[in-house]
């Protein structure tokens, strides 16, 4: 049975601890249920384990980063230990922090086609056009990805994940190197995708975006979940956020 | 021109490159190598510009002289005149090979070079694509690192080549390794190896 045809159960993390070295846990005893269709934001200071958290969600841990994993991560009921990352590529699309380091094809079209060819998906031309339209880059098919602006590169990375039509999309600090206008455009796309039923999981430092766009928020501190739940409630704990070194969102800011 | 015709022309160009590089490697005649070099220089000046040519050739000049010196100093089995001759031939071969590749890449867009190799197995094609796309990126990053180090007082024109290159080489290797790691993650997360 094709993985995409299974009932969506969300992503479940059960008592997950992970360390790249045995004695040093980057994540410790994480339990959380990411419900299907949610827009989840993950924040925390540098080194709190945010990126590592995202690697758990599509099987990069334990298949790419061997390390020391305890507990279990289930994507739609399938343990990430039981299948390889290519299997989870059907369910979880991933966009990494630095688009400069993610693009390796000679044209935008080849970049977008790459995942579809691997997963043997049909209608490649139609899907490519649709994805480029979705990220507002129509007509960019033959451009060299390395010559694009940073915002455009990040959008190409997003389009490459979108064409796979995965129910979950994970983005690791997608706005880290983008200006405000491009960040806003990216969040508008994510918001639209979420409204279409996609589960969006985004690692973000800018709590204004989390306040405005997400539904739930996780705050990580030293590899542990410090706070989690409804975004407005969690991001209202001004003192707790300040003590952690996280920016308190400007609720009056019009995004 | 249709895609098919374009691809055939590209394949012919590639075949030409292979034949000429093979000939360059095997030819031992100084005058043939020199004629080829002059011919190539004229072609490149006509197609590209003198600036492009000098950018490409100037780092090779030092290699040319290094080869010549090595032949004179270390190839002690021959008399001095033969050593100089051998040095010139070896140096000319390096110049010719480099300019042949430059001529090919200067007249063929990078994106089309990948298409020429469509007959290769998937994994080899991927390796080739990644290599081709990253060559200009690595040069660009080396330039950026050099500028960053220069702004901190680093002098690129030191006599000691190791001391001169290390402040650029180490961060460059670090960046290349980070980039390779992320590309590997991207490949995995986009289903590479799903066969």
Interface residues (C-beta under 8 A of the other chain):
Chain A: X55 X58 X60 X63 X64 X84 X85 X86 X87 X89 X90 X92 X93 X94 X96 X98 X100 X101 X102 X103 X104 X105 X106 X107 X110 X114 X115 X118 X119 X120 X142 X144 X145 X146 X160 X161 X164
Chain B: X110 X111 X113 X114 X129 X130 X132 X133 X134 X136 X137 X178 X179 X182 X183 X184 X185 X186 X188 X189 X190 X191 X192 X193 X194
